[in-house]
Amino acid sequence: MRELIALSCTNCKRKNYYITKNKRKHPEKLTLNKYCRFDRKHIDHKEAKP
Ligand SMILES: [Zn+2]
């Protein structure tokens, strides 16, 4: 039941990461502070459709 989701940068909106997660166990939207190579710094990345 793991679903593919994209993590999109909240600054430039690019989808920098693709991960899978169990939506049944974690129905809430993910927000992760990850490195964006376009902004060249750490930015919050929000869950988005792949
Ligand atoms: Zn970015």
mmCIF file of the protein (N, C-alpha, C, O) and its ligand, coordinates in Angstrom:
data_MODEL
# 
_entry.id   MODEL 
# 
loop_
_entity.id 
_entity.type 
_entity.pdbx_number_of_molecules 
1 polymer     1 
2 non-polymer 1 
# 
_entity_poly.entity_id                      1 
_entity_poly.type                           'polypeptide(L)' 
_entity_poly.nstd_linkage                   no 
_entity_poly.nstd_monomer                   no 
_entity_poly.pdbx_seq_one_letter_code       MRELIALSCTNCKRKNYYITKNKRKHPEKLTLNKYCRFDRKHIDHKEAKP 
_entity_poly.pdbx_seq_one_letter_code_can   MRELIALSCTNCKRKNYYITKNKRKHPEKLTLNKYCRFDRKHIDHKEAKP 
_entity_poly.pdbx_strand_id                 A 
# 
loop_
_entity_poly_seq.entity_id 
_entity_poly_seq.num 
_entity_poly_seq.mon_id 
_entity_poly_seq.hetero 
1 1  MET n 
1 2  ARG n 
1 3  GLU n 
1 4  LEU n 
1 5  ILE n 
1 6  ALA n 
1 7  LEU n 
1 8  SER n 
1 9  CYS n 
1 10 THR n 
1 11 ASN n 
1 12 CYS n 
1 13 LYS n 
1 14 ARG n 
1 15 LYS n 
1 16 ASN n 
1 17 TYR n 
1 18 TYR n 
1 19 ILE n 
1 20 THR n 
1 21 LYS n 
1 22 ASN n 
1 23 LYS n 
1 24 ARG n 
1 25 LYS n 
1 26 HIS n 
1 27 PRO n 
1 28 GLU n 
1 29 LYS n 
1 30 LEU n 
1 31 THR n 
1 32 LEU n 
1 33 ASN n 
1 34 LYS n 
1 35 TYR n 
1 36 CYS n 
1 37 ARG n 
1 38 PHE n 
1 39 ASP n 
1 40 ARG n 
1 41 LYS n 
1 42 HIS n 
1 43 ILE n 
1 44 ASP n 
1 45 HIS n 
1 46 LYS n 
1 47 GLU n 
1 48 ALA n 
1 49 LYS n 
1 50 PRO n 
# 
loop_
_struct_asym.id 
_struct_asym.entity_id 
A 1 
B 2 
# 
loop_
_chem_comp.id 
_chem_comp.type 
_chem_comp.mon_nstd_flag 
ALA 'L-peptide linking' y 
ARG 'L-peptide linking' y 
ASN 'L-peptide linking' y 
ASP 'L-peptide linking' y 
CYS 'L-peptide linking' y 
GLU 'L-peptide linking' y 
HIS 'L-peptide linking' y 
ILE 'L-peptide linking' y 
LEU 'L-peptide linking' y 
LYS 'L-peptide linking' y 
MET 'L-peptide linking' y 
PHE 'L-peptide linking' y 
PRO 'L-peptide linking' y 
SER 'L-peptide linking' y 
THR 'L-peptide linking' y 
TYR 'L-peptide linking' y 
ZN  non-polymer         . 
# 
_pdbx_entity_nonpoly.entity_id   2 
_pdbx_entity_nonpoly.name        ? 
_pdbx_entity_nonpoly.comp_id     ZN 
# 
_pdbx_nonpoly_scheme.asym_id         B 
_pdbx_nonpoly_scheme.entity_id       2 
_pdbx_nonpoly_scheme.mon_id          ZN 
_pdbx_nonpoly_scheme.ndb_seq_num     1 
_pdbx_nonpoly_scheme.pdb_seq_num     101 
_pdbx_nonpoly_scheme.auth_seq_num    101 
_pdbx_nonpoly_scheme.pdb_mon_id      ZN 
_pdbx_nonpoly_scheme.auth_mon_id     ZN 
_pdbx_nonpoly_scheme.pdb_strand_id   A 
_pdbx_nonpoly_scheme.pdb_ins_code    . 
# 
loop_
_atom_site.group_PDB 
_atom_site.id 
_atom_site.type_symbol 
_atom_site.label_atom_id 
_atom_site.label_alt_id 
_atom_site.label_comp_id 
_atom_site.label_asym_id 
_atom_site.label_entity_id 
_atom_site.label_seq_id 
_atom_site.pdbx_PDB_ins_code 
_atom_site.Cartn_x 
_atom_site.Cartn_y 
_atom_site.Cartn_z 
_atom_site.occupancy 
_atom_site.B_iso_or_equiv 
_atom_site.pdbx_formal_charge 
_atom_site.auth_seq_id 
_atom_site.auth_comp_id 
_atom_site.auth_asym_id 
_atom_site.auth_atom_id 
_atom_site.pdbx_PDB_model_num 
ATOM   1   N  N  . MET A 1 1  ? 0.821  -1.223 0.000   1.00 0.00 ? 1   MET A N  1 
ATOM   2   C  CA . MET A 1 1  ? 0.000  0.000  0.000   1.00 0.00 ? 1   MET A CA 1 
ATOM   3   C  C  . MET A 1 1  ? 0.851  1.267  0.000   1.00 0.00 ? 1   MET A C  1 
ATOM   4   O  O  . MET A 1 1  ? 0.371  2.343  0.358   1.00 0.00 ? 1   MET A O  1 
ATOM   5   N  N  . ARG A 1 2  ? 2.090  1.140  -0.394  1.00 0.00 ? 2   ARG A N  1 
ATOM   6   C  CA . ARG A 1 2  ? 2.930  2.350  -0.406  1.00 0.00 ? 2   ARG A CA 1 
ATOM   7   C  C  . ARG A 1 2  ? 2.705  3.083  -1.717  1.00 0.00 ? 2   ARG A C  1 
ATOM   8   O  O  . ARG A 1 2  ? 2.720  2.491  -2.796  1.00 0.00 ? 2   ARG A O  1 
ATOM   9   N  N  . GLU A 1 3  ? 2.499  4.375  -1.594  1.00 0.00 ? 3   GLU A N  1 
ATOM   10  C  CA . GLU A 1 3  ? 2.219  5.188  -2.779  1.00 0.00 ? 3   GLU A CA 1 
ATOM   11  C  C  . GLU A 1 3  ? 3.355  6.155  -3.069  1.00 0.00 ? 3   GLU A C  1 
ATOM   12  O  O  . GLU A 1 3  ? 3.984  6.704  -2.164  1.00 0.00 ? 3   GLU A O  1 
ATOM   13  N  N  . LEU A 1 4  ? 3.596  6.343  -4.357  1.00 0.00 ? 4   LEU A N  1 
ATOM   14  C  CA . LEU A 1 4  ? 4.631  7.282  -4.763  1.00 0.00 ? 4   LEU A CA 1 
ATOM   15  C  C  . LEU A 1 4  ? 4.114  8.716  -4.587  1.00 0.00 ? 4   LEU A C  1 
ATOM   16  O  O  . LEU A 1 4  ? 3.005  9.051  -5.002  1.00 0.00 ? 4   LEU A O  1 
ATOM   17  N  N  . ILE A 1 5  ? 4.940  9.538  -3.969  1.00 0.00 ? 5   ILE A N  1 
ATOM   18  C  CA . ILE A 1 5  ? 4.621  10.961 -3.864  1.00 0.00 ? 5   ILE A CA 1 
ATOM   19  C  C  . ILE A 1 5  ? 5.861  11.774 -4.215  1.00 0.00 ? 5   ILE A C  1 
ATOM   20  O  O  . ILE A 1 5  ? 6.991  11.298 -4.106  1.00 0.00 ? 5   ILE A O  1 
ATOM   21  N  N  . ALA A 1 6  ? 5.627  12.982 -4.627  1.00 0.00 ? 6   ALA A N  1 
ATOM   22  C  CA . ALA A 1 6  ? 6.726  13.893 -4.937  1.00 0.00 ? 6   ALA A CA 1 
ATOM   23  C  C  . ALA A 1 6  ? 6.862  14.888 -3.795  1.00 0.00 ? 6   ALA A C  1 
ATOM   24  O  O  . ALA A 1 6  ? 5.886  15.224 -3.124  1.00 0.00 ? 6   ALA A O  1 
ATOM   25  N  N  . LEU A 1 7  ? 8.093  15.354 -3.586  1.00 0.00 ? 7   LEU A N  1 
ATOM   26  C  CA . LEU A 1 7  ? 8.309  16.436 -2.626  1.00 0.00 ? 7   LEU A CA 1 
ATOM   27  C  C  . LEU A 1 7  ? 8.710  17.668 -3.421  1.00 0.00 ? 7   LEU A C  1 
ATOM   28  O  O  . LEU A 1 7  ? 9.763  17.696 -4.060  1.00 0.00 ? 7   LEU A O  1 
ATOM   29  N  N  . SER A 1 8  ? 7.860  18.684 -3.374  1.00 0.00 ? 8   SER A N  1 
ATOM   30  C  CA . SER A 1 8  ? 8.154  19.869 -4.165  1.00 0.00 ? 8   SER A CA 1 
ATOM   31  C  C  . SER A 1 8  ? 8.628  21.001 -3.264  1.00 0.00 ? 8   SER A C  1 
ATOM   32  O  O  . SER A 1 8  ? 8.098  21.230 -2.177  1.00 0.00 ? 8   SER A O  1 
ATOM   33  N  N  . CYS A 1 9  ? 9.632  21.688 -3.751  1.00 0.00 ? 9   CYS A N  1 
ATOM   34  C  CA . CYS A 1 9  ? 10.247 22.809 -3.037  1.00 0.00 ? 9   CYS A CA 1 
ATOM   35  C  C  . CYS A 1 9  ? 9.213  23.938 -2.870  1.00 0.00 ? 9   CYS A C  1 
ATOM   36  O  O  . CYS A 1 9  ? 8.548  24.325 -3.831  1.00 0.00 ? 9   CYS A O  1 
ATOM   37  N  N  . THR A 1 10 ? 9.089  24.449 -1.660  1.00 0.00 ? 10  THR A N  1 
ATOM   38  C  CA . THR A 1 10 ? 8.117  25.517 -1.423  1.00 0.00 ? 10  THR A CA 1 
ATOM   39  C  C  . THR A 1 10 ? 8.615  26.857 -1.953  1.00 0.00 ? 10  THR A C  1 
ATOM   40  O  O  . THR A 1 10 ? 7.848  27.818 -2.029  1.00 0.00 ? 10  THR A O  1 
ATOM   41  N  N  . ASN A 1 11 ? 9.871  26.926 -2.313  1.00 0.00 ? 11  ASN A N  1 
ATOM   42  C  CA . ASN A 1 11 ? 10.413 28.177 -2.851  1.00 0.00 ? 11  ASN A CA 1 
ATOM   43  C  C  . ASN A 1 11 ? 10.303 28.243 -4.377  1.00 0.00 ? 11  ASN A C  1 
ATOM   44  O  O  . ASN A 1 11 ? 9.706  29.172 -4.921  1.00 0.00 ? 11  ASN A O  1 
ATOM   45  N  N  . CYS A 1 12 ? 10.887 27.245 -5.069  1.00 0.00 ? 12  CYS A N  1 
ATOM   46  C  CA . CYS A 1 12 ? 10.870 27.284 -6.528  1.00 0.00 ? 12  CYS A CA 1 
ATOM   47  C  C  . CYS A 1 12 ? 9.818  26.353 -7.129  1.00 0.00 ? 12  CYS A C  1 
ATOM   48  O  O  . CYS A 1 12 ? 9.617  26.349 -8.343  1.00 0.00 ? 12  CYS A O  1 
ATOM   49  N  N  . LYS A 1 13 ? 9.143  25.561 -6.283  1.00 0.00 ? 13  LYS A N  1 
ATOM   50  C  CA . LYS A 1 13 ? 8.056  24.655 -6.698  1.00 0.00 ? 13  LYS A CA 1 
ATOM   51  C  C  . LYS A 1 13 ? 8.509  23.468 -7.530  1.00 0.00 ? 13  LYS A C  1 
ATOM   52  O  O  . LYS A 1 13 ? 7.681  22.718 -8.047  1.00 0.00 ? 13  LYS A O  1 
ATOM   53  N  N  . ARG A 1 14 ? 9.801  23.293 -7.660  1.00 0.00 ? 14  ARG A N  1 
ATOM   54  C  CA . ARG A 1 14 ? 10.273 22.135 -8.420  1.00 0.00 ? 14  ARG A CA 1 
ATOM   55  C  C  . ARG A 1 14 ? 10.130 20.864 -7.582  1.00 0.00 ? 14  ARG A C  1 
ATOM   56  O  O  . ARG A 1 14 ? 10.239 20.893 -6.356  1.00 0.00 ? 14  ARG A O  1 
ATOM   57  N  N  . LYS A 1 15 ? 9.885  19.755 -8.269  1.00 0.00 ? 15  LYS A N  1 
ATOM   58  C  CA . LYS A 1 15 ? 9.781  18.468 -7.586  1.00 0.00 ? 15  LYS A CA 1 
ATOM   59  C  C  . LYS A 1 15 ? 11.149 17.816 -7.552  1.00 0.00 ? 15  LYS A C  1 
ATOM   60  O  O  . LYS A 1 15 ? 11.620 17.264 -8.546  1.00 0.00 ? 15  LYS A O  1 
ATOM   61  N  N  . ASN A 1 16 ? 11.759 17.890 -6.422  1.00 0.00 ? 16  ASN A N  1 
ATOM   62  C  CA . ASN A 1 16 ? 13.152 17.451 -6.302  1.00 0.00 ? 16  ASN A CA 1 
ATOM   63  C  C  . ASN A 1 16 ? 13.308 16.028 -5.803  1.00 0.00 ? 16  ASN A C  1 
ATOM   64  O  O  . ASN A 1 16 ? 14.340 15.398 -6.039  1.00 0.00 ? 16  ASN A O  1 
ATOM   65  N  N  . TYR A 1 17 ? 12.314 15.520 -5.128  1.00 0.00 ? 17  TYR A N  1 
ATOM   66  C  CA . TYR A 1 17 ? 12.437 14.192 -4.539  1.00 0.00 ? 17  TYR A CA 1 
ATOM   67  C  C  . TYR A 1 17 ? 11.189 13.371 -4.812  1.00 0.00 ? 17  TYR A C  1 
ATOM   68  O  O  . TYR A 1 17 ? 10.069 13.883 -4.822  1.00 0.00 ? 17  TYR A O  1 
ATOM   69  N  N  . TYR A 1 18 ? 11.414 12.084 -5.032  1.00 0.00 ? 18  TYR A N  1 
ATOM   70  C  CA . TYR A 1 18 ? 10.293 11.149 -5.160  1.00 0.00 ? 18  TYR A CA 1 
ATOM   71  C  C  . TYR A 1 18 ? 10.484 10.066 -4.116  1.00 0.00 ? 18  TYR A C  1 
ATOM   72  O  O  . TYR A 1 18 ? 11.521 9.406  -4.068  1.00 0.00 ? 18  TYR A O  1 
ATOM   73  N  N  . ILE A 1 19 ? 9.483  9.895  -3.291  1.00 0.00 ? 19  ILE A N  1 
ATOM   74  C  CA . ILE A 1 19 ? 9.560  8.903  -2.228  1.00 0.00 ? 19  ILE A CA 1 
ATOM   75  C  C  . ILE A 1 19 ? 8.259  8.109  -2.210  1.00 0.00 ? 19  ILE A C  1 
ATOM   76  O  O  . ILE A 1 19 ? 7.275  8.472  -2.854  1.00 0.00 ? 19  ILE A O  1 
ATOM   77  N  N  . THR A 1 20 ? 8.284  7.036  -1.468  1.00 0.00 ? 20  THR A N  1 
ATOM   78  C  CA . THR A 1 20 ? 7.036  6.305  -1.253  1.00 0.00 ? 20  THR A CA 1 
ATOM   79  C  C  . THR A 1 20 ? 6.694  6.393  0.220   1.00 0.00 ? 20  THR A C  1 
ATOM   80  O  O  . THR A 1 20 ? 7.577  6.471  1.074   1.00 0.00 ? 20  THR A O  1 
ATOM   81  N  N  . LYS A 1 21 ? 5.410  6.381  0.508   1.00 0.00 ? 21  LYS A N  1 
ATOM   82  C  CA . LYS A 1 21 ? 5.002  6.331  1.909   1.00 0.00 ? 21  LYS A CA 1 
ATOM   83  C  C  . LYS A 1 21 ? 3.692  5.575  2.020   1.00 0.00 ? 21  LYS A C  1 
ATOM   84  O  O  . LYS A 1 21 ? 2.934  5.445  1.059   1.00 0.00 ? 21  LYS A O  1 
ATOM   85  N  N  . ASN A 1 22 ? 3.459  5.093  3.198   1.00 0.00 ? 22  ASN A N  1 
ATOM   86  C  CA . ASN A 1 22 ? 2.225  4.382  3.485   1.00 0.00 ? 22  ASN A CA 1 
ATOM   87  C  C  . ASN A 1 22 ? 1.155  5.394  3.869   1.00 0.00 ? 22  ASN A C  1 
ATOM   88  O  O  . ASN A 1 22 ? 1.185  5.955  4.964   1.00 0.00 ? 22  ASN A O  1 
ATOM   89  N  N  . LYS A 1 23 ? 0.220  5.621  2.970   1.00 0.00 ? 23  LYS A N  1 
ATOM   90  C  CA . LYS A 1 23 ? -0.794 6.656  3.208   1.00 0.00 ? 23  LYS A CA 1 
ATOM   91  C  C  . LYS A 1 23 ? -1.787 6.244  4.292   1.00 0.00 ? 23  LYS A C  1 
ATOM   92  O  O  . LYS A 1 23 ? -2.448 7.086  4.899   1.00 0.00 ? 23  LYS A O  1 
ATOM   93  N  N  . ARG A 1 24 ? -1.878 4.959  4.521   1.00 0.00 ? 24  ARG A N  1 
ATOM   94  C  CA . ARG A 1 24 ? -2.796 4.528  5.574   1.00 0.00 ? 24  ARG A CA 1 
ATOM   95  C  C  . ARG A 1 24 ? -2.207 4.845  6.948   1.00 0.00 ? 24  ARG A C  1 
ATOM   96  O  O  . ARG A 1 24 ? -2.920 5.257  7.863   1.00 0.00 ? 24  ARG A O  1 
ATOM   97  N  N  . LYS A 1 25 ? -0.909 4.647  7.074   1.00 0.00 ? 25  LYS A N  1 
ATOM   98  C  CA . LYS A 1 25 ? -0.251 4.933  8.353   1.00 0.00 ? 25  LYS A CA 1 
ATOM   99  C  C  . LYS A 1 25 ? 0.009  6.420  8.536   1.00 0.00 ? 25  LYS A C  1 
ATOM   100 O  O  . LYS A 1 25 ? -0.014 6.934  9.654   1.00 0.00 ? 25  LYS A O  1 
ATOM   101 N  N  . HIS A 1 26 ? 0.260  7.114  7.407   1.00 0.00 ? 26  HIS A N  1 
ATOM   102 C  CA . HIS A 1 26 ? 0.610  8.535  7.488   1.00 0.00 ? 26  HIS A CA 1 
ATOM   103 C  C  . HIS A 1 26 ? -0.255 9.336  6.526   1.00 0.00 ? 26  HIS A C  1 
ATOM   104 O  O  . HIS A 1 26 ? 0.225  9.762  5.476   1.00 0.00 ? 26  HIS A O  1 
ATOM   105 N  N  . PRO A 1 27 ? -1.513 9.545  6.864   1.00 0.00 ? 27  PRO A N  1 
ATOM   106 C  CA . PRO A 1 27 ? -2.408 10.258 5.938   1.00 0.00 ? 27  PRO A CA 1 
ATOM   107 C  C  . PRO A 1 27 ? -2.124 11.761 5.841   1.00 0.00 ? 27  PRO A C  1 
ATOM   108 O  O  . PRO A 1 27 ? -2.544 12.413 4.885   1.00 0.00 ? 27  PRO A O  1 
ATOM   109 N  N  . GLU A 1 28 ? -1.423 12.300 6.817   1.00 0.00 ? 28  GLU A N  1 
ATOM   110 C  CA . GLU A 1 28 ? -1.144 13.739 6.823   1.00 0.00 ? 28  GLU A CA 1 
ATOM   111 C  C  . GLU A 1 28 ? -0.116 14.105 5.749   1.00 0.00 ? 28  GLU A C  1 
ATOM   112 O  O  . GLU A 1 28 ? 0.666  13.258 5.318   1.00 0.00 ? 28  GLU A O  1 
ATOM   113 N  N  . LYS A 1 29 ? -0.122 15.354 5.328   1.00 0.00 ? 29  LYS A N  1 
ATOM   114 C  CA . LYS A 1 29 ? 0.826  15.837 4.324   1.00 0.00 ? 29  LYS A CA 1 
ATOM   115 C  C  . LYS A 1 29 ? 2.213  15.965 4.934   1.00 0.00 ? 29  LYS A C  1 
ATOM   116 O  O  . LYS A 1 29 ? 2.392  16.500 6.028   1.00 0.00 ? 29  LYS A O  1 
ATOM   117 N  N  . LEU A 1 30 ? 3.175  15.462 4.198   1.00 0.00 ? 30  LEU A N  1 
ATOM   118 C  CA . LEU A 1 30 ? 4.549  15.547 4.656   1.00 0.00 ? 30  LEU A CA 1 
ATOM   119 C  C  . LEU A 1 30 ? 5.154  16.906 4.342   1.00 0.00 ? 30  LEU A C  1 
ATOM   120 O  O  . LEU A 1 30 ? 4.893  17.494 3.292   1.00 0.00 ? 30  LEU A O  1 
ATOM   121 N  N  . THR A 1 31 ? 5.959  17.386 5.261   1.00 0.00 ? 31  THR A N  1 
ATOM   122 C  CA . THR A 1 31 ? 6.807  18.539 4.974   1.00 0.00 ? 31  THR A CA 1 
ATOM   123 C  C  . THR A 1 31 ? 8.198  18.199 5.494   1.00 0.00 ? 31  THR A C  1 
ATOM   124 O  O  . THR A 1 31 ? 8.378  17.924 6.680   1.00 0.00 ? 31  THR A O  1 
ATOM   125 N  N  . LEU A 1 32 ? 9.166  18.219 4.606   1.00 0.00 ? 32  LEU A N  1 
ATOM   126 C  CA . LEU A 1 32 ? 10.524 17.878 4.989   1.00 0.00 ? 32  LEU A CA 1 
ATOM   127 C  C  . LEU A 1 32 ? 11.477 18.984 4.569   1.00 0.00 ? 32  LEU A C  1 
ATOM   128 O  O  . LEU A 1 32 ? 11.372 19.552 3.482   1.00 0.00 ? 32  LEU A O  1 
ATOM   129 N  N  . ASN A 1 33 ? 12.410 19.268 5.468   1.00 0.00 ? 33  ASN A N  1 
ATOM   130 C  CA . ASN A 1 33 ? 13.428 20.258 5.125   1.00 0.00 ? 33  ASN A CA 1 
ATOM   131 C  C  . ASN A 1 33 ? 14.548 19.544 4.385   1.00 0.00 ? 33  ASN A C  1 
ATOM   132 O  O  . ASN A 1 33 ? 15.328 18.793 4.970   1.00 0.00 ? 33  ASN A O  1 
ATOM   133 N  N  . LYS A 1 34 ? 14.606 19.800 3.066   1.00 0.00 ? 34  LYS A N  1 
ATOM   134 C  CA . LYS A 1 34 ? 15.587 19.112 2.234   1.00 0.00 ? 34  LYS A CA 1 
ATOM   135 C  C  . LYS A 1 34 ? 16.325 20.099 1.347   1.00 0.00 ? 34  LYS A C  1 
ATOM   136 O  O  . LYS A 1 34 ? 15.878 21.216 1.086   1.00 0.00 ? 34  LYS A O  1 
ATOM   137 N  N  . TYR A 1 35 ? 17.494 19.618 0.895   1.00 0.00 ? 35  TYR A N  1 
ATOM   138 C  CA . TYR A 1 35 ? 18.324 20.465 0.052   1.00 0.00 ? 35  TYR A CA 1 
ATOM   139 C  C  . TYR A 1 35 ? 17.710 20.610 -1.345  1.00 0.00 ? 35  TYR A C  1 
ATOM   140 O  O  . TYR A 1 35 ? 17.342 19.616 -1.973  1.00 0.00 ? 35  TYR A O  1 
ATOM   141 N  N  . CYS A 1 36 ? 17.602 21.844 -1.823  1.00 0.00 ? 36  CYS A N  1 
ATOM   142 C  CA . CYS A 1 36 ? 17.159 22.105 -3.183  1.00 0.00 ? 36  CYS A CA 1 
ATOM   143 C  C  . CYS A 1 36 ? 18.368 22.531 -4.003  1.00 0.00 ? 36  CYS A C  1 
ATOM   144 O  O  . CYS A 1 36 ? 19.020 23.532 -3.703  1.00 0.00 ? 36  CYS A O  1 
ATOM   145 N  N  . ARG A 1 37 ? 18.657 21.750 -5.050  1.00 0.00 ? 37  ARG A N  1 
ATOM   146 C  CA . ARG A 1 37 ? 19.863 22.068 -5.835  1.00 0.00 ? 37  ARG A CA 1 
ATOM   147 C  C  . ARG A 1 37 ? 19.657 23.281 -6.725  1.00 0.00 ? 37  ARG A C  1 
ATOM   148 O  O  . ARG A 1 37 ? 20.627 23.845 -7.231  1.00 0.00 ? 37  ARG A O  1 
ATOM   149 N  N  . PHE A 1 38 ? 18.404 23.694 -6.927  1.00 0.00 ? 38  PHE A N  1 
ATOM   150 C  CA . PHE A 1 38 ? 18.149 24.885 -7.732  1.00 0.00 ? 38  PHE A CA 1 
ATOM   151 C  C  . PHE A 1 38 ? 18.329 26.155 -6.891  1.00 0.00 ? 38  PHE A C  1 
ATOM   152 O  O  . PHE A 1 38 ? 18.855 27.163 -7.362  1.00 0.00 ? 38  PHE A O  1 
ATOM   153 N  N  . ASP A 1 39 ? 17.881 26.076 -5.642  1.00 0.00 ? 39  ASP A N  1 
ATOM   154 C  CA . ASP A 1 39 ? 18.077 27.209 -4.727  1.00 0.00 ? 39  ASP A CA 1 
ATOM   155 C  C  . ASP A 1 39 ? 19.422 27.119 -4.004  1.00 0.00 ? 39  ASP A C  1 
ATOM   156 O  O  . ASP A 1 39 ? 19.888 28.088 -3.403  1.00 0.00 ? 39  ASP A O  1 
ATOM   157 N  N  . ARG A 1 40 ? 20.026 25.944 -4.075  1.00 0.00 ? 40  ARG A N  1 
ATOM   158 C  CA . ARG A 1 40 ? 21.313 25.663 -3.452  1.00 0.00 ? 40  ARG A CA 1 
ATOM   159 C  C  . ARG A 1 40 ? 21.313 25.938 -1.950  1.00 0.00 ? 40  ARG A C  1 
ATOM   160 O  O  . ARG A 1 40 ? 22.268 26.475 -1.388  1.00 0.00 ? 40  ARG A O  1 
ATOM   161 N  N  . LYS A 1 41 ? 20.205 25.548 -1.328  1.00 0.00 ? 41  LYS A N  1 
ATOM   162 C  CA . LYS A 1 41 ? 20.119 25.591 0.127   1.00 0.00 ? 41  LYS A CA 1 
ATOM   163 C  C  . LYS A 1 41 ? 18.963 24.712 0.592   1.00 0.00 ? 41  LYS A C  1 
ATOM   164 O  O  . LYS A 1 41 ? 18.190 24.196 -0.215  1.00 0.00 ? 41  LYS A O  1 
ATOM   165 N  N  . HIS A 1 42 ? 18.864 24.557 1.895   1.00 0.00 ? 42  HIS A N  1 
ATOM   166 C  CA . HIS A 1 42 ? 17.779 23.742 2.445   1.00 0.00 ? 42  HIS A CA 1 
ATOM   167 C  C  . HIS A 1 42 ? 16.485 24.544 2.481   1.00 0.00 ? 42  HIS A C  1 
ATOM   168 O  O  . HIS A 1 42 ? 16.440 25.680 2.955   1.00 0.00 ? 42  HIS A O  1 
ATOM   169 N  N  . ILE A 1 43 ? 15.432 23.911 1.960   1.00 0.00 ? 43  ILE A N  1 
ATOM   170 C  CA . ILE A 1 43 ? 14.117 24.532 1.855   1.00 0.00 ? 43  ILE A CA 1 
ATOM   171 C  C  . ILE A 1 43 ? 13.093 23.487 2.304   1.00 0.00 ? 43  ILE A C  1 
ATOM   172 O  O  . ILE A 1 43 ? 13.306 22.287 2.128   1.00 0.00 ? 43  ILE A O  1 
ATOM   173 N  N  . ASP A 1 44 ? 12.009 23.937 2.872   1.00 0.00 ? 44  ASP A N  1 
ATOM   174 C  CA . ASP A 1 44 ? 10.920 23.014 3.171   1.00 0.00 ? 44  ASP A CA 1 
ATOM   175 C  C  . ASP A 1 44 ? 10.346 22.462 1.874   1.00 0.00 ? 44  ASP A C  1 
ATOM   176 O  O  . ASP A 1 44 ? 10.052 23.213 0.944   1.00 0.00 ? 44  ASP A O  1 
ATOM   177 N  N  . HIS A 1 45 ? 10.192 21.153 1.822   1.00 0.00 ? 45  HIS A N  1 
ATOM   178 C  CA . HIS A 1 45 ? 9.588  20.494 0.670   1.00 0.00 ? 45  HIS A CA 1 
ATOM   179 C  C  . HIS A 1 45 ? 8.256  19.895 1.103   1.00 0.00 ? 45  HIS A C  1 
ATOM   180 O  O  . HIS A 1 45 ? 8.168  19.206 2.119   1.00 0.00 ? 45  HIS A O  1 
ATOM   181 N  N  . LYS A 1 46 ? 7.245  20.166 0.328   1.00 0.00 ? 46  LYS A N  1 
ATOM   182 C  CA . LYS A 1 46 ? 5.907  19.672 0.666   1.00 0.00 ? 46  LYS A CA 1 
ATOM   183 C  C  . LYS A 1 46 ? 5.493  18.550 -0.262  1.00 0.00 ? 46  LYS A C  1 
ATOM   184 O  O  . LYS A 1 46 ? 5.909  18.466 -1.418  1.00 0.00 ? 46  LYS A O  1 
ATOM   185 N  N  . GLU A 1 47 ? 4.660  17.694 0.294   1.00 0.00 ? 47  GLU A N  1 
ATOM   186 C  CA . GLU A 1 47 ? 4.130  16.589 -0.483  1.00 0.00 ? 47  GLU A CA 1 
ATOM   187 C  C  . GLU A 1 47 ? 3.294  17.110 -1.665  1.00 0.00 ? 47  GLU A C  1 
ATOM   188 O  O  . GLU A 1 47 ? 2.496  18.038 -1.537  1.00 0.00 ? 47  GLU A O  1 
ATOM   189 N  N  . ALA A 1 48 ? 3.518  16.465 -2.819  1.00 0.00 ? 48  ALA A N  1 
ATOM   190 C  CA . ALA A 1 48 ? 2.748  16.842 -4.013  1.00 0.00 ? 48  ALA A CA 1 
ATOM   191 C  C  . ALA A 1 48 ? 2.502  15.599 -4.842  1.00 0.00 ? 48  ALA A C  1 
ATOM   192 O  O  . ALA A 1 48 ? 3.079  14.542 -4.587  1.00 0.00 ? 48  ALA A O  1 
ATOM   193 N  N  . LYS A 1 49 ? 1.645  15.735 -5.833  1.00 0.00 ? 49  LYS A N  1 
ATOM   194 C  CA . LYS A 1 49 ? 1.391  14.611 -6.742  1.00 0.00 ? 49  LYS A CA 1 
ATOM   195 C  C  . LYS A 1 49 ? 2.628  14.390 -7.615  1.00 0.00 ? 49  LYS A C  1 
ATOM   196 O  O  . LYS A 1 49 ? 3.224  15.356 -8.090  1.00 0.00 ? 49  LYS A O  1 
ATOM   197 N  N  . PRO A 1 50 ? 3.014  13.154 -7.829  1.00 0.00 ? 50  PRO A N  1 
ATOM   198 C  CA . PRO A 1 50 ? 4.209  12.892 -8.638  1.00 0.00 ? 50  PRO A CA 1 
ATOM   199 C  C  . PRO A 1 50 ? 4.034  13.273 -10.114 1.00 0.00 ? 50  PRO A C  1 
ATOM   200 O  O  . PRO A 1 50 ? 4.959  13.106 -10.909 1.00 0.00 ? 50  PRO A O  1 
HETATM 201 ZN ZN . ZN  B 2 .  ? 13.820 25.104 -4.735  1.00 0.00 2 101 ZN  A ZN 1 
# 
